[in-house]
Amino acid sequence: MVDDVHGLISRLVAAKAVHDAVTATATVERGQITVVTDASGAVREVEFGDYIDELNYHRIARGVVRAAQRAADEVRGKADDVLAPQRSVRAQLPTLSDLVDRLPGAPEPELPPPPPALRTPPSEREPLGHPADDTLADRQQRRAELYATATAEGRRVTASVNADGVLIDIQFSGAIGDLDYDEIAAAITDAARVAVASVARKVAELYAPTVADDRPAFPGPDILLAGLERLRDQLR
């Protein structure tokens, strides 16, 4: 059994490396705006074409968001294909009842899938409500409404992402003309990266009171690897 667990861990490490390397690219505005996202759907890179100056700033901001969301949709399918073998690996893992006689196995909670994170820009949303109950379903609904905003280049560029880390809004200040287009592209990437980290903290805080009991049906590769490492240590 120890050898089997070691083999499963090796397979999972290899799958995680493939998963982390997954990216997707989308291009809009006749090739003038290109966005690359990582495996989570977060913006990794923004590139502008040679004729980007023919677009006004509002159109550029709108195009970056549109391209980012298209790439996020594409990368989700790629990442799911990589994660599928991990789910089968998880099903092969022994439970404590397999390892210790007469120890009942803990039933795995069956959780409904969370609603998709909203992609509505923050300025177009209604104020967040406060549910009377505090069930897992309430938390999942609140997660769908979470977003985070960050700025770069002296607040000339503001990026907002939803709970999945997907770009949902770009705003430029009146001083955006002080930056060249390469600087704007880099600022969008930087602001989006900070916003992703911020919304990840919000999601963690939201689920913190229930993390011990309300686990996702299929944990991500990092969580699954940590669990396998603990199991391997116990079997030594």
N, C-alpha and C positions, 0 to 999 in steps of 0.2 A: 504493500500500500504506500509505503514511503517513496519507493521508486516511481509509482504512478503519480503521486503528488508532485515530485520533482519534474516529471515529464510534462505535467499540466502547466506548471509554472513556466517552464521554458517555452512552451507553445504560446502562453499568454503574453510573455515578454516580447516575443517576436511579433505577435499581433498588435501589441500596443505601439511598437516602433513603427509599424506600417500605418496604424491609425493616426499617430501624431504627424506623420509626413503627408497626410492627405490635404490637398488644397483644391480650390476651384476658382475659376476666372470667368468674369463676365464683362462684356464691353457694350457700351451704349453710345448714343450720339455719333453714329457713323464712325466708330473707332476712336473718338476723341477722349473717351473716359473709360478706363479699365480698372477694375478692382479685383484684387486677389484676397480670398478669405482662407483662414486655416480650418482645421477639422471641426472646430466648434461653430464656425460661421462668423467669427470675428474678423474684422478688417485687418489684413496683413500688409497690404501694399496698395497704393493708389498711383496710377500713372495717367498723364495727360498726353494727348497727341500734339502734333505740330501746329494744328489749327485751333487749339483750344481757346485762343483769344477771340475767336469768332462767336463764342458763347458768352452770354452775360453771367454774372456771378450766381444769380438765382437759378439759372438753368444748369450751371455746373453743380451746385449743391444738390439740386433735385436729381440730376443724373448720377451722381456718386451714390446717393441713397438707393436709387433704383438698381444700379449695377451690383451694389453690395448685397442687396436682398436676393437678387437672382443667383449670385454666386453662393450665398448661404443655402438656398434651396437645393442647388446642385450638390454642394458638398455634404449635405445631410444624407442623401442617398448613397454617396460613396462611403461615408463613415459607417452607415448602417450595414453595408456589405462587409466591412471589416469587422464590425462588432458581432455579427451573427455567429461566427465560430466561438467567440468568447461565451456566448450564452449556452452553447452546447457543452463547452468545457465546464461551466459552472454546474450544469446538471449532473456531471460525472463526479463531482467532488463528494467525498464521504461526509456524512453528518456525524455529530457527536454520538448519536445512537448506534451508528455503524462501528464506532471505535470503542464504546463502553457498553458492556452488556447491561440490559435492563434499564438503560437510560432512555426515556422517551424523547423522540425527536421533536424539536420546536417547529410548529407549523409555520410555513412561509406566508406572511400576509399578502393577500391579493389586493393590490391597490389599483384603482381606476387610473387610466392615463391622465396626466394633468392637461388642462386646456392649453392651447398654443399661446405663447407670449404675444401680446398685442404689438402691432406694428404702427399704430397710430402715433403721429408726432405728439410730444408732450403738450404743445400749445393747443391741440385740438381735443384734448381729453377732458372729461368731467372730473371733478375732485374725487379722490378715492374715498369710498365708503368704509364704514367700520362695522363688520358683521357682528350680530349679536352673539353667535356661537363661535367657537374656536376649534372647529373640527379640522381634520386633514383636508377635507374638501374646501373649507374656507381658506385655508392656507394656500392651497393650490390655485384658487381663484385670485388671491392677492398676489401670488407670484406672477401670474399672467399679466398683472397690471403694473408690475415693478418696472422701473427704468432708472437710468443714471445718466448724468450729463457731466462733461468735462470740457475744458478749454485748452487752447495752446496758442503760442505766439502772441502773448499779451492780450488774450481774450479776443483776438481777431477771428479765431475759428472755434466754434462750439459744436461738439458732437454728442448725440444722445443715442443710447443703445437700449434694447429691451432686456428682459430677464434672460434671454438666450444669448445675449451678447451681440445680437444682430443690429446693425446700424439702422436707426429709424428717422434720424433728422440731422441735418447740417445747417448751421446758421453762420453767416459771415457778418462781421461788424463793419461799420462805415470805413474803417481804416484798412480793409482787406487789400486795397490797392497798393499798400506799402510792401506787400509780399509779391515775389514772382511766383509763377505757377508751380515750379518745383517745390518752393517753400510751402505753398498752400497744400500740395499733395502730402508732403511730409507732416504738416501740422494736422491734417485730417487723420492720418494714421496714428499720430501720437495722442491726439485727444480721444480717439476711439479706444485706444489701448487702455488709457487711464479710466475711461468710463466702464469698460468691461470689468476691470478689477473692482471698481466701486460697486457695480451691480452684483457681482459675485459675492461680495461681503453682505449685501442686503439679502440675497437669497439665503446665505448661510445663517444669518441672524433670524430670518423668518422661520426656518425649519429647526433651529437649535433646540427648542423645547421638546421636539418630538423625534429628534434624530435617532434616539435609541430604539424606538418602537416602530416608527413609520419609515422604513427604508424603501427605496425604489425597488421595483421588481427585478430590474436588471441594472446593477450598479455599474458605474463607469470603470474603465480599465485601471485607474489608480486605486479606487476603492477595492476592486476585486483582487488586485495584486497584493495589497496590504493584508487582506484577509487570508490569502494563500500563504503568504510569508509567515503569518502567525500560526497557521495550521501546520506548516512544515516544522516550525520550532517546537510545537507541542509533540510532534511525532518523533523527534530525535531521541 
